Structure formats: C-alpha cells, structure tokens
Amino acid sequence: MKKPKMEFMKEAVRLSFEGMRAGKGGPFGAVIVKDGKIIGTGFNQVTSANDPTAHAEIVAIRDACRNLKTFDLMKCEIYTSCEPCPMCLGAIYWARLNKIYYANTRKNAAAIDFSDNMIYEELAKPIIKRRLPMSGLDTPKAIKAFQEWAKKTDKTAY
C-alpha cells in the first residue's frame, strides 16, 4: 500500500533532526521515493564528512542510485526538508527525478544563515562579471576527447 505523501515528508524532516542532533551537519533531510517506497535517504553531512557537496539531497540521490544500480531516477520523487539549493537542484535535474516536494523555503534557510542568494545571483551574471574568476584555456587535445566520445558506439548516454 502506498504511503501518503505527507509520510515521506515527515521522514525527510525526521532525518533533518537525526543528522543535526548527531552533529553530522545542518538541519536538512531528504528521501527519494519510487512506486510508493523509499529507495534513498540522506541528511546533511557537510561538516562530518568534510564534503561541501554532502547536502541531504545529494546524499539521498547517491543512496537511491546505489540501491537501484542506476544513474537515472526518472520515475522517482524527492521529498526534502528545505527548498533545494542551486547545487542540489542541478543534481536533481541530472538525476531526472520527476518531482520535488519541499518543506522549508530558501527564505527560511536564509533566516538561519543558510543563504543561497549569492549563488543564485552569480549564476544569473555573465561569466566575466562573476566573483569567482573563470578563464577558458585553449587546449587542442581536450576537444579530441569530445570528438572521440561523439563517435563512440558503445557509450552509455546520459
């Protein structure tokens, strides 16, 4: 029997408390659901893993992919205790999740010093105007890897 959606959100919120209270990281939790069953879970582990990418959503995506033995979560949904940051939103798109449910908003997160506004603002700027300098380097061999990939007949597209 399928659990109601609210039960999945309650689990994401429970995970946010679990990770935070265990000193693993910030107050964020996430679950990934397929066919009414949780197939991936995560809570924020940035400080405990010394990994700035170990956000709850990323941890849950990695767990779900490992459990399903796939990189494609097309028929899955994510329930997260907070509106995803730009990095997590990008990962959710890459994983091809069908839907995002979130509890707290990015404004709620900003109120407790987890603000993603700078990143959202930076992404909207042309590369030349961003705070983090970026420079393209013309490396002729780099394009050869792309050309070889384009011709590869046994590749797994993603």
C-alpha positions in Angstrom: 0.0 0.0 0.0 1.3 3.5 -0.9 2.2 5.8 2.0 0.6 9.2 1.8 2.9 11.9 0.6 3.0 13.6 4.0 4.6 10.4 5.5 7.5 10.8 3.1 7.9 14.5 4.1 7.7 13.5 7.8 10.6 11.1 7.2 12.7 13.8 5.4 12.1 16.1 8.4 12.9 13.3 10.9 16.2 12.8 9.0 17.0 16.5 9.3 16.7 16.3 13.1 18.6 13.0 13.2 21.6 14.3 11.3 21.7 17.7 13.1 21.3 16.2 16.6 24.1 13.6 15.8 26.4 16.5 14.9 26.7 15.4 11.3 25.7 18.7 9.7 23.0 21.2 9.2 19.2 20.7 9.7 18.4 19.1 6.3 17.0 15.7 5.3 15.7 14.1 2.1 14.1 10.9 0.9 13.7 9.6 -2.6 10.6 7.6 -3.4 9.8 5.2 -6.2 6.4 3.4 -6.6 5.4 4.4 -3.1 8.6 3.1 -1.4 11.6 5.0 0.0 14.6 3.9 -2.0 17.1 6.5 -0.9 17.7 8.6 2.2 20.1 11.3 3.3 20.8 14.0 5.8 23.3 16.8 5.6 26.8 15.6 6.3 28.9 18.6 5.1 30.8 19.1 8.4 31.2 15.5 9.4 32.3 14.3 6.0 34.4 17.4 5.3 32.5 17.4 2.0 30.8 20.6 0.8 28.7 18.6 -1.6 27.2 16.3 1.1 23.9 18.0 1.2 20.9 15.9 2.2 19.6 15.8 -1.4 22.9 14.7 -2.9 23.4 12.0 -0.2 19.8 10.7 -0.9 20.5 10.7 -4.7 23.7 8.8 -4.2 21.9 6.3 -1.9 19.0 5.8 -4.3 21.3 5.3 -7.3 23.4 2.8 -5.4 20.3 0.9 -4.3 18.8 0.9 -7.7 22.1 0.4 -9.5 21.4 3.2 -11.9 22.1 6.8 -12.5 18.6 7.5 -13.8 16.0 8.3 -11.2 13.3 9.2 -13.8 10.4 7.5 -12.1 11.2 8.9 -8.6 10.3 11.8 -6.5 12.3 13.6 -3.8 11.0 14.9 -0.5 13.3 17.4 1.1 13.0 19.3 4.3 14.1 22.5 2.5 13.8 24.0 -1.0 16.9 22.7 -2.8 20.0 24.9 -3.2 21.3 25.5 -6.7 23.8 22.6 -6.5 21.1 20.2 -5.3 18.6 21.5 -7.8 21.2 20.8 -10.6 21.8 17.3 -9.2 18.0 16.6 -9.1 17.8 17.7 -12.8 20.8 15.5 -13.7 19.3 12.5 -11.9 16.0 13.1 -13.8 13.7 13.0 -10.8 10.0 13.5 -11.6 9.0 15.9 -8.8 10.3 17.8 -5.9 8.4 18.3 -2.6 9.9 20.6 -0.1 9.0 21.9 3.4 11.1 25.0 4.4 11.8 27.7 1.8 15.1 29.2 0.9 14.0 32.3 2.8 13.5 30.1 5.9 17.1 28.8 5.4 18.5 32.3 4.9 16.9 33.3 8.3 19.2 30.8 10.0 22.3 31.7 7.9 22.0 29.2 5.1 21.6 31.6 2.2 22.0 30.6 -1.4 21.1 34.0 -2.7 24.7 34.8 -3.7 24.9 31.7 -5.8 21.6 32.4 -7.5 22.8 35.9 -8.2 26.2 34.8 -9.5 24.6 32.2 -11.9 22.5 35.0 -13.4 25.6 37.1 -14.3 27.7 36.7 -17.4 30.8 34.7 -16.7 33.1 37.8 -16.9 31.1 39.5 -14.1 31.1 36.7 -11.5 33.1 37.0 -8.3 34.9 33.7 -9.0 37.2 34.3 -12.0 36.8 31.9 -14.8 39.2 31.5 -17.8 38.9 29.2 -20.7 42.2 27.7 -21.9 42.6 26.6 -25.5 43.8 23.0 -25.1 43.5 21.3 -28.5 43.7 17.8 -27.1 40.6 18.5 -24.9 38.3 18.7 -27.9 39.7 15.4 -29.2 38.2 13.7 -26.1 34.8 15.2 -27.0 35.2 14.2 -30.7 36.1 10.6 -29.7 33.1 10.5 -27.4 30.8 11.7 -30.2 32.0 8.8 -32.4 31.9 6.2 -29.6 29.4 3.4 -30.5 29.4 1.6 -27.1 28.8 4.7 -24.9 26.1 4.9 -22.3 24.4 8.2 -23.0 23.2 10.3 -20.1 
